[in-house]
């Protein structure tokens, strides 16, 4: 296996000669949007305490992987497209290929951990506290990187420049069957695992919504009964609303579901205090509204996480299917190029999803921009003196 032979003419394939200009422009856009968005996410974590939760640390891990791609790997790709040749060394090509697939592995494994954490949170909030404690979080943050290096490190010798996609990657033939099995396990099983978690989450959320509706109907029934008894000059205990004096549900099937959703704060983590007790000064109606708000917040955060998963699948599905289906390289070279370039979008879209679908991230981004504007204005004033 002569790896140096692949660098005797390390230019991109002639079939994509005219396409390279579009590829370079797309790469510049991904670099600008992705680097800016992911840097703002890091600054938001650094400056806004309210989003520094255990769950959001998993998103931070994903942000670091996206920033690695957008801030370092994508500019190298843009340079290759513009000059239509790999201008770096052989060793740099190996480093590029390794980091490329490690970043992808971190993205997938982080999405798995995010989906798993959402499921544990809605199923058993107390278990969430035990599994995702301050002692175990360093392990969950390091695990995706360790797995990525362990899985793609052995391919170090076969990372070469591939003219068809105008970038460095593992050789499609030299790495088989390990690369085929690896890609199937990581993309096929990994993404399927994420899909299963979100299916189970959706089922739990529906159960919580039904239980919450039963709670509302029970509460309304209790109020009507109370009003009828008041008209007769009788007293009624709080138990007739379906809530015991200590705030726990009495004889109401499925009530654990709304308790689980209510015990989560707007950031998607278990609340520190116990749920409010109507007997301690809060009415059953207020308790219902609190559960409803908490359920709504959980849905919003989960919707954002699911959107991240859908974007990843959409960006990588054409590339993975083409890699598996076109083992004999009969598909047009341009099709391989377009499928490869479509994967670029994943690393720059996530910050946009955070801003659009998560109120707290949106406010954190606004805070970063305000602080940056004040700092710029102050610097300009000092410079003008």
N, C-alpha and C positions, 0 to 999 in steps of 0.2 A: 504494500500500500504506500504509494508515493504521494504524500500530502503536498510536497512542494510543487508537484506537477500542476496542481490546481491553480497555482499562482503564476504560471508562466504567461498567462494572458487573462488576468483577473479583471475582465470587463463584463458589463452586463450583456444580456442576450440582444442581438440585433433586432429581434422582433419587437422590442419595447423601446426602441430608439426614440420615437416620437412621443411615446407615452411618458417618458421620463420627466418632461416638463410639468405635466399634471401631477405626477407623483411627487416631485419636489415641492410644488405649491401646497399640496395636501399635507406633506410632512412638515412644512413651515407652519401651517395653520395648527396642526396637532401639537407641535412644539410650543407655540405661543399660548394657545388656549389651555393645554394640559399643564404646562409648567406654572402658568399664572394661577390657575384654579387650585392645583395641589399645594402650591406654596401658600396660598391664602388659607387653605384648610389647616396646614401646619401652624400658621400664625393664629388662626382662630383657636386652636387647641392651646397654644401658648398664652393667649391673652384672655380667653373667656373660660372661667372656672366652671360655669354651668354645663358646658358640654364635655368636660373631662370626666366622663363616666366609664365604668368598666366595659360596658357594651361598645361605647364609641372608640375605645382603644383598639378594638378589632377593625373598625373603619380606618383608624389612623394607620394601622399596619398596611392596609390596602392602599392608602394614600402614599405611603413611602414607596411601595412597589410601582405605582403609577408615575410618581415623580422620577424614579430611577429611569423608567422608560422614556418619558417625555423630555426630561432634562438632560439625559446623557446619550441614550441609545438612538433616539429619533434624530438629533442633529447629525450624528455620524451617518445615518441612513440618508439624510438629505444631501450631505456632502457627496455620497456615493452616487446618488441620482444625478446631481448636477454635473459631475465630472464623468459619469458613466463608467466609472472604474473604482475598484477598492484601492484607496490610497494609503491604507494603514498596513502594518506588518502582519505577518502570519500569526504571531502571538496575540496581537490585538484582535484579530478575527476570532480566535479561540475565546478570548475574554468576552467579546461581544456576544458570541453565540451562547456561552454559558449564562451570562447575565440576562439575556433575552428570555431564555426558558425558565430560569429561576424566578424572574419577575412574573411570568405567566403562572408558574406553579404557586407562587405566593398569592396571586389573585384568586385562583381557584380554591386553594385551601382556606383562605380567609373568608371567602363566600360560604364555604361549608361550615366554618365555625360560627359565622354570623347567623346562618339559618338554624344551626343546632341550638345556639343560645336563645333565639327567639322561641323555639319550640319548648325548651326547658323552662323558659320564663313564664310562658302561659300555662304549661302543664303543672309545674311545681316551683313556685317562686323561692321557697326555702332551699330547694336543691340548687337553684341558680346561685344563691348566696354561697353555697358550699363549693360548687364546681368552679364558679368564676369569682374566687376570692382574691384579695390583694396578694396572696401568696402564690396562687396558681396563674395569675395573669401573665407574669414574665414567661412562663412555660408556653402559654397559648400564643404569645407574641413571637417567640423564637421558633416554635414548631414549624410553621409554614416555610421559613427560610432554611431550616435544617433539612426538611424533607426535600425541598427543591434542590439543594446542593447534593444531597445523597442520591437523588434520582437522576439528575442530569450531569453531575460531576464525572461519572464513568464515561461519558461521551466526549471527554476533553480532546481526545486525539482525532476525532472525526468532525470537529467543527471546521467547516471550510466555506469558501465563498461560492454561492450558488448563482450563476448568471441569470437563471430563469426568474428569480425573485429579487435579484440585484442586492443581496445582503448575505451575511454570514449566518449559517445554520448548520445543523448536523446533516451529514451526507445521507440521502434518502436510501441508498442501497447498502452502504457499508455498515450502517447501524442496525439493519434488520437481523432477526425479528424483534430485538429488544425495543427498538424505537416504536414499532407498530404496537406492541403490547403496552408499552409505557403510555403512548398517546391514547390508546383505548381506555386504559385504566384511569388516567388523569382526567380526560375530557368526557369519556362515556360514563364511567362509574361515578366520577366526581360530580359531574353536573346532574346525573340522575339522582344521586344522593341529595343534592340541594333541592331538586324538584319534589322528592318524597317529603322532605322536611316541610316545605311550603304547603304541600297538600295536607299534611297533618295539622299544620298551623291553621289553615283555612277551616278545617273541620272543627278545631277547638274554638276558633273565633265564632263560628256559627252556633256552637253549643252555648257559648257565653252569651251571645245575643238572645237566644231563646230563653235561657235562664233569667236574663235581665228583664225580658218582657214578662215572664211569669211573675217575677218579683214586683213589677209595676202593677200588673193586674191584681195580685194579691194585696198590694198596698192600697189600691183604689177600692178594692172590695172591703178592706178593713175600715177605710174612711167612711164608706157608705153605711156600714154596719154601726160605726161609732155615732154617726149623725142620727140614725134611727133610734139608738139607745139614748142619746142625749135628749131627744124629743120626749122621751118617757121619764127623764130625770134620773137616768142611770149612769154610772161611771163605767169606763172600759179601760182595760190595761193596754200597754204598748204591744203586748204579744199578739193582739188581734190584727196588727199590721203585717204580721209574718216575721217580725224581728224581735228577738229577745232583748231583755234589758241591757245585756252586755254588748249588744250590737250583732250577735250571731244569728244566723237564720235558724228557724225552727221548722222541722218537718217540711222542707222545701227541696225537692229533688233537683239535683244539678246545680245547687247554689255555690258549689266550690268554684265553678267556672267564672262567675262574675267576681268572686273574691280574688281569684288569681289575676284577673285583668285589672281590678281596682287597686291591687297592691303594687302596681307599676306606676312610676311617675312618668312625666311627659318625655323624659329622656330614654325611656325603655328599661329602667332598672327598678328593682324592688324598692318601694318606699321605706324609709327608715322607721316610721311609726306604724302603729296598728290602725286598722280602718276605723273610721269614726263610729261611735256608738250613739244611737238616737237617745238612749236613756241618759247620756252624759251631756245633753244640751242640743243635740242635733236631731231634727225630725227625720222620719223615715223617708219623706220626700226629698230632703236634702241628701240623704244617703244614696238614694236612687240616682239623683243628678250627678253625684260624685262618681258613682260607678259608671254611669253613661259617658261622662267626660273621659275617664280613664280608659274605657273600652275604645273610645274614639281615637285617643292619642296612640294607643297600642296599634290600632289599625293603620294609622298614618305612618308610623315608623316602620311597620312591617311592609306596608305598600312601597316605601322607599327602598327597602332591602330587596324586595322581590323585583322591583324595576332594575336594580343593579344586576341582578341575576339574568333577567331577560335581555338586557343590553349586552352582557357578556356572551350569552348564547347566540344572539343575533350576529354579533361581530365575528365570532370564531366558527360558527357552524359551516359556512361555505368553505373555509380553509381546511377544516378537519375532514369534511366529506370528500373534498377534492384530493386530499392527501391519501385517503383510504381507497377511494374508487379509481384513482388514476395511478396505480402502482407502476404501470408500464409507460407512463409519460406520453400518452397519446393526445391529451387535451391541449388546446392552443396555449402557447407560452403566455400570451397576454391574459388569459383566464387565470392562470396561476398568480400572475402579478397582481391583478385586481383583487383576488381573494386574499392575498397576503396583505395588501394595503388596507383592506377593509378592517383588518384586526387592529390597525393603528387607532381607530376611533374610540375603542374601549377605554383607553387610558386617559382620555381627556373629557369623557362624558360624565364620569361619576361626580365631580364637584358641581356640575350643573344640576344633577339629580338632587344632591344635598340641598342646594339653594332653593330649588323649586318645590321639593316635596317635604322638606323638614323646616319647620318654623324656627327652631332654635339655631340651626346652622345658618339660616337666612339672616337672622338677627346678628349672629356672630360675624358673618361676612360684612354686614353693614358696619358693625363696630370696628372691624379691621380697617375698612375704607375710611371711616371717620378719623380714626387715630392716625392713619397714614396721611390724610389731608391736613390734619393739624400739625403733624411733624413737618410736612413739606412747607406749609405756610410759615411756620416758625423759622425754619432754615432759610427761607427766602427773605424773611424780614431781617434776620441777623446778617445775611449776606449783603443786604442793601444798605446796612449802616456803615 
